[in-house]
Amino acid sequence: MSMSLSKYIILCLNMRSNDKLIWSLSATKTFSVKYFVDYLVKNDSTATSFPVWQIWKIGTSSFGASAHYVRRFSSKSHGRIAGRFGSTAVEVEVGGGRKLSNFSTVRMLYTIGIQILLSRHLNPLFATGAFVIPTSIYFLLKKFVVKPYYLKREKQKALENREKTHAQVQEARAAAEKAQQLLRNVADRKKRRQMETGGLVITKSLYGNPKALKKADESGEMTEELASQLIDVTLPLNFLINDSGQLKLHEGMKKSGIMGFFDPCPGEPNQLYVEYTYGGQRFKVLVDDYDELMIPREEDRV
C-alpha cells in the first residue's frame, strides 16, 4: 500500500479475490482516492489477473458508485459488464476481449448512458449511502451467494469425478488391500518387537481426502461415505519402521505410491494422519501428500 500527494491524494491498494464483483465510489472536486484492484479470475485450468483502476472521489458537486463483472470463457477470451450510478449519470457497459497472441489483444466495448442530476449540492445522506450500500451489497453477495455457489460447484465437481473414477478406485483399493496382506506378517513382527521395547508403534493411520479426515476425527465414526474417501494404512506404516525405531517418508514423494497405499480421490489433494505411541506416550501428526514424515517427534505429543 502506498500514498502520494500531488494534485490529488492517491491511495494504491493491491487486492486479490476469486470473486467477480468489483465496485467503487466517486464524487468530485475536493479530493480523490484511487484504488488499484488486481482481480484474479480462476477456472479449472487457468488463473488470470485483471488489473482494474477504480476511483473514489468525495467532493462538493457529485458522487457515484460503480461495479463491474468479468467472466472468463477460455484462456484467451473474456466478457465484461459494468454499471455506474451517480448524481450525474447512469451508465451500462458491455464488452469483452480476445487474446490473439502474446503481443496482440482485441477488445470491444459498448456503452449506454443516461445523464441525470440528482442534486446540485453534496448531500451527506447520498454520500453515506454511496459508501455503505455498495459495501454491504458486496459482502452480502460474497457471503450468501458467491461463496455458497462456489462451494456447491466444487462439491458437485468432486462427486462427478468420483463417479467417473469409481471403477478405477475400486480396483486400486483391492490391489492395496492385497499388498497389505503380503506385508502383514513382517509388520506384525515389527510391531511386537517395538511394543516390547517401548519403541515406535503406529496405532492408527488414515490416508485420503482432508475433509473426510477432519470429519472422521471430529465424529469418531467412519461412515460409508467417509470410508470411500480414505484408506487405513496402519499396517504398511508399521512395516516401514526401521530397526532403530524410526519411520521416515521422504519429501516430494506422493504417498499413494507406497506399497499398501492408493489414491482414494484421484485429482484431489490428500493428507496422511498418524497416531502412534513411543515410550509409553501418545502422539499424533497430520502431513500433506508430498511433505516429509519423520517420527517420533516431541512436538507431536498429545
Secondary structure in CASP SS format (residue, H / E / C, confidence):
PFRMAT SS
TARGET T0000
AUTHOR 0000-0000-0000
METHOD secondary structure of the structure
MODEL  1
M C 1.00
S E 1.00
M E 1.00
S E 1.00
L E 1.00
S C 1.00
K C 1.00
Y C 1.00
I E 1.00
I E 1.00
L E 1.00
C E 1.00
L C 1.00
N C 1.00
M C 1.00
R C 1.00
S C 1.00
N C 1.00
D C 1.00
K C 1.00
L E 1.00
I E 1.00
W E 1.00
S E 1.00
L E 1.00
S E 1.00
A E 1.00
T E 1.00
K C 1.00
T C 1.00
F E 1.00
S E 1.00
V E 1.00
K E 1.00
Y E 1.00
F E 1.00
V E 1.00
D E 1.00
Y E 1.00
L E 1.00
V E 1.00
K E 1.00
N C 1.00
D C 1.00
S C 1.00
T C 1.00
A E 1.00
T E 1.00
S E 1.00
F E 1.00
P E 1.00
V E 1.00
W E 1.00
Q E 1.00
I E 1.00
W E 1.00
K E 1.00
I E 1.00
G C 1.00
T C 1.00
S C 1.00
S E 1.00
F E 1.00
G E 1.00
A E 1.00
S E 1.00
A E 1.00
H E 1.00
Y E 1.00
V E 1.00
R E 1.00
R E 1.00
F C 1.00
S C 1.00
S C 1.00
K C 1.00
S E 1.00
H E 1.00
G E 1.00
R E 1.00
I E 1.00
A E 1.00
G E 1.00
R E 1.00
F E 1.00
G E 1.00
S C 1.00
T C 1.00
A E 1.00
V E 1.00
E E 1.00
V E 1.00
E E 1.00
V E 1.00
G E 1.00
G E 1.00
G E 1.00
R E 1.00
K E 1.00
L E 1.00
S E 1.00
N C 1.00
F C 1.00
S E 1.00
T E 1.00
V E 1.00
R E 1.00
M E 1.00
L E 1.00
Y E 1.00
T E 1.00
I E 1.00
G E 1.00
I E 1.00
Q E 1.00
I C 1.00
L C 1.00
L C 1.00
S C 1.00
R C 1.00
H C 1.00
L C 1.00
N C 1.00
P H 1.00
L H 1.00
F H 1.00
A H 1.00
T H 1.00
G H 1.00
A H 1.00
F H 1.00
V H 1.00
I H 1.00
P H 1.00
T H 1.00
S H 1.00
I H 1.00
Y H 1.00
F H 1.00
L H 1.00
L H 1.00
K H 1.00
K H 1.00
F H 1.00
V H 1.00
V H 1.00
K H 1.00
P H 1.00
Y H 1.00
Y H 1.00
L H 1.00
K H 1.00
R H 1.00
E H 1.00
K H 1.00
Q H 1.00
K H 1.00
A H 1.00
L H 1.00
E H 1.00
N H 1.00
R H 1.00
E H 1.00
K H 1.00
T C 1.00
H H 1.00
A H 1.00
Q H 1.00
V H 1.00
Q H 1.00
E H 1.00
A H 1.00
R H 1.00
A H 1.00
A H 1.00
A H 1.00
E H 1.00
K H 1.00
A H 1.00
Q H 1.00
Q H 1.00
L H 1.00
L H 1.00
R H 1.00
N H 1.00
V H 1.00
A H 1.00
D H 1.00
R H 1.00
K H 1.00
K H 1.00
R H 1.00
R H 1.00
Q H 1.00
M H 1.00
E H 1.00
T H 1.00
G C 1.00
G C 1.00
L C 1.00
V E 1.00
I E 1.00
T E 1.00
K E 1.00
S E 1.00
L E 1.00
Y E 1.00
G E 1.00
N C 1.00
P H 1.00
K H 1.00
A H 1.00
L H 1.00
K H 1.00
K H 1.00
A H 1.00
D H 1.00
E H 1.00
S H 1.00
G C 1.00
E C 1.00
M C 1.00
T C 1.00
E H 1.00
E H 1.00
L H 1.00
A H 1.00
S C 1.00
Q C 1.00
L E 1.00
I E 1.00
D E 1.00
V C 1.00
T H 1.00
L H 1.00
P H 1.00
L H 1.00
N H 1.00
F H 1.00
L H 1.00
I C 1.00
N C 1.00
D C 1.00
S C 1.00
G C 1.00
Q C 1.00
L E 1.00
K E 1.00
L E 1.00
H C 1.00
E C 1.00
G C 1.00
M C 1.00
K C 1.00
K H 1.00
S H 1.00
G H 1.00
I C 1.00
M C 1.00
G C 1.00
F C 1.00
F C 1.00
D C 1.00
P C 1.00
C C 1.00
P C 1.00
G C 1.00
E C 1.00
P C 1.00
N C 1.00
Q E 1.00
L E 1.00
Y E 1.00
V E 1.00
E E 1.00
Y E 1.00
T E 1.00
Y E 1.00
G C 1.00
G C 1.00
Q E 1.00
R E 1.00
F E 1.00
K E 1.00
V E 1.00
L E 1.00
V E 1.00
D E 1.00
D C 1.00
Y C 1.00
D C 1.00
E C 1.00
L E 1.00
M E 1.00
I E 1.00
P C 1.00
R C 1.00
E H 1.00
E H 1.00
D H 1.00
R E 1.00
V C 1.00
END
